[in-house]
Amino acid sequence: MDHLGLAEPAPHRIRPALRSELPAIRAIEHEAAQRFMGTAQAWIAQDPPAPEALLEARLGAGGLWVACLDGDQPVAALRFRPLDGGLYIEQLDVLPAFAGKRLGAALLDHAEDLARQAGLLALVLSTFRDIPWNAPWYSRIGFEVVDVLLAELESIRTEHLARGLDERQRVFMRRDVRGSRWAAELGSQGGSGVQEW
């Protein structure tokens, strides 16, 4: 069991993505999006995956990682960037055939390790409020809803609106980096009750 009392992920290898894997990472994103078929967000299944130029930029900045099972072929991918003292999770995708093996959780734990090493305070993301593998799943692995959006998240929200996302259906969430000074201070105060970011 892990720190949340959940089963350990399947045996896997997490490593930085390779430039030659960018098409495969786009394919993982496209395939993972097919899970939205039959939901109110079915349009996501037709949404194009992230452009290679964006993946290339994240790769160069150390913000593109993959999880592999049974060899070295990626079956899950995580994309993130720094955001005002934390890491902003831009995209987390797992091939549907490998869902339920906790590979997404393992990638997020790895991002948390990287954030801790860099002295960052939290992982932050935006996700759909009611899709079972979105906000409800993130909540089960320790993320909490952000009640007050500070400037950088307001800017991301504005970008989402410009792309046509219905922000009424979405929520920002954060998970404090365990072992960070911020998490230790919150723990000693019993938490603030209001999540800001």
Wavefront OBJ file of the C-alpha trace (Angstrom):
o trace
v 0.000 0.000 0.000
v 1.144 3.555 -0.665
v 0.929 6.648 1.564
v -2.804 6.988 0.761
v -3.576 3.357 1.572
v -4.022 2.463 -2.112
v -2.570 -0.523 -3.921
v 0.922 -0.068 -5.322
v 1.128 0.547 -9.088
v 1.952 -2.293 -11.456
v 5.701 -2.838 -11.988
v 6.758 -0.057 -14.288
v 9.571 2.219 -15.347
v 9.244 6.003 -15.333
v 11.724 7.980 -17.383
v 12.038 11.192 -19.387
v 10.441 10.984 -22.804
v 12.630 10.751 -25.899
v 12.291 13.064 -28.868
v 11.629 10.039 -31.094
v 8.582 9.213 -28.902
v 6.677 12.445 -29.510
v 4.368 10.843 -32.122
v 3.697 7.948 -29.712
v 2.887 10.412 -26.902
v 0.417 12.215 -29.180
v -1.131 8.823 -29.992
v -1.456 8.025 -26.264
v -3.257 11.346 -25.724
v -5.618 10.661 -28.648
v -6.348 7.111 -27.506
v -6.931 8.171 -23.883
v -9.370 10.853 -25.082
v -11.634 8.142 -26.538
v -12.771 7.399 -22.970
v -14.837 10.594 -23.186
v -17.124 9.076 -25.804
v -20.566 8.665 -24.277
v -20.034 11.498 -21.774
v -21.137 15.118 -21.899
v -17.558 15.898 -22.976
v -17.522 13.533 -25.991
v -16.066 16.314 -28.171
v -12.700 15.719 -26.471
v -12.395 12.433 -28.363
v -12.189 14.495 -31.573
v -9.925 17.187 -30.144
v -6.432 17.024 -31.696
v -3.615 16.043 -29.331
v -0.987 18.552 -28.275
v 1.144 19.756 -31.182
v 4.650 18.355 -31.433
v 6.089 21.860 -30.999
v 4.574 22.069 -27.506
v 5.790 18.572 -26.622
v 9.228 19.511 -27.908
v 9.275 22.580 -25.647
v 8.263 20.576 -22.578
v 10.776 17.868 -23.442
v 13.547 20.455 -23.577
v 12.490 21.864 -20.194
v 12.300 18.448 -18.479
v 8.510 18.479 -18.308
v 7.653 15.401 -20.384
v 7.839 11.941 -18.763
v 6.526 8.500 -19.655
v 5.662 5.267 -17.882
v 6.560 1.943 -19.512
v 5.440 -1.616 -18.773
v 7.028 -4.825 -20.053
v 9.821 -3.249 -22.009
v 10.481 0.326 -22.975
v 7.342 1.243 -24.941
v 5.480 4.170 -23.281
v 1.903 3.418 -22.237
v 1.314 6.620 -20.221
v 2.609 10.180 -20.411
v 2.749 13.248 -18.179
v 3.345 16.833 -19.295
v 3.950 19.701 -16.866
v 5.562 23.104 -16.444
v 6.596 25.333 -13.527
v 3.889 27.621 -12.169
v 4.480 30.180 -9.424
v 6.143 27.937 -6.839
v 4.613 24.684 -8.050
v 4.258 22.382 -11.036
v 1.221 22.759 -13.280
v 0.093 19.412 -14.673
v -0.923 20.147 -18.259
v -1.757 16.624 -19.375
v -1.834 13.116 -17.931
v -2.771 10.247 -20.241
v -2.801 6.460 -19.910
v -3.628 4.098 -22.760
v -7.085 2.660 -21.918
v -5.741 -0.900 -22.163
v -3.474 -0.096 -19.203
v -5.967 1.863 -17.088
v -6.367 0.772 -13.466
v -2.698 -0.120 -12.989
v -2.020 3.170 -11.126
v 0.434 4.379 -13.757
v -1.107 7.855 -13.720
v -0.722 7.995 -9.942
v 2.889 6.825 -10.265
v 3.659 9.570 -12.787
v 2.131 12.173 -10.467
v 4.153 10.828 -7.539
v 7.255 11.158 -9.685
v 6.332 14.757 -10.557
v 5.939 15.395 -6.845
v 9.439 14.010 -6.232
v 10.803 16.366 -8.897
v 8.917 19.285 -7.351
v 10.305 18.459 -3.912
v 13.862 18.313 -5.253
v 13.323 21.729 -6.849
v 11.951 23.227 -3.633
v 8.447 23.650 -5.093
v 5.322 23.537 -2.974
v 2.516 21.798 -4.862
v 1.165 20.066 -7.932
v -1.698 22.011 -9.530
v -4.060 21.060 -12.351
v -7.399 21.776 -13.993
v -9.845 18.980 -14.719
v -13.498 18.154 -15.288
v -15.529 18.250 -12.095
v -17.836 15.258 -12.663
v -15.996 12.879 -15.026
v -15.131 9.860 -12.808
v -11.495 9.610 -13.924
v -11.012 13.368 -13.562
v -11.722 15.343 -10.348
v -13.158 12.389 -8.359
v -10.039 10.328 -9.145
v -7.650 13.184 -8.349
v -9.479 13.668 -5.059
v -8.868 10.012 -4.163
v -5.128 10.476 -4.640
v -4.846 13.537 -2.432
v -5.756 16.551 -4.581
v -8.087 19.209 -3.194
v -10.208 21.801 -4.955
v -8.667 25.261 -5.146
v -11.248 27.712 -3.812
v -9.456 30.974 -4.642
v -7.668 31.375 -7.980
v -4.636 33.622 -7.937
v -3.371 35.437 -11.030
v -1.609 32.549 -12.812
v -4.591 30.201 -12.536
v -6.963 32.964 -13.595
v -4.760 33.345 -16.678
v -5.025 29.607 -17.408
v -8.791 29.807 -16.919
v -8.917 32.635 -19.470
v -6.925 30.474 -21.930
v -9.424 27.646 -21.412
v -12.355 29.965 -22.121
v -10.643 31.163 -25.307
v -10.348 27.508 -26.400
v -14.079 27.024 -25.809
v -13.865 25.004 -22.592
v -16.881 25.332 -20.301
v -15.204 26.349 -17.062
v -18.443 25.755 -15.154
v -17.739 22.052 -15.718
v -14.138 22.278 -14.554
v -12.239 22.756 -11.324
v -8.677 23.598 -10.344
v -7.060 21.221 -7.843
v -3.784 21.054 -5.956
v -1.808 18.575 -3.881
v 0.851 19.853 -1.526
v 4.288 18.358 -1.966
v 4.798 16.078 1.030
v 7.820 17.145 3.020
v 7.769 20.728 1.731
v 7.991 23.622 4.183
v 4.497 24.759 3.133
v 2.939 21.339 3.790
v 4.687 21.135 7.164
v 3.378 24.559 8.182
v -0.173 23.729 7.104
v -0.017 20.450 9.005
v 1.113 22.180 12.181
v -1.791 24.653 11.844
v -4.341 21.958 11.074
v -4.888 23.323 7.554
v -6.419 26.624 6.569
v -9.762 25.291 5.299
v -9.478 27.423 2.142
v -7.269 26.364 -0.736
v -5.618 29.252 -2.553
v -3.343 29.145 -5.543
l 1 2 3 4 5 6 7 8 9 10 11 12 13 14 15 16 17 18 19 20 21 22 23 24 25 26 27 28 29 30 31 32 33 34 35 36 37 38 39 40 41 42 43 44 45 46 47 48 49 50 51 52 53 54 55 56 57 58 59 60 61 62 63 64 65 66 67 68 69 70 71 72 73 74 75 76 77 78 79 80 81 82 83 84 85 86 87 88 89 90 91 92 93 94 95 96 97 98 99 100 101 102 103 104 105 106 107 108 109 110 111 112 113 114 115 116 117 118 119 120 121 122 123 124 125 126 127 128 129 130 131 132 133 134 135 136 137 138 139 140 141 142 143 144 145 146 147 148 149 150 151 152 153 154 155 156 157 158 159 160 161 162 163 164 165 166 167 168 169 170 171 172 173 174 175 176 177 178 179 180 181 182 183 184 185 186 187 188 189 190 191 192 193 194 195 196 197
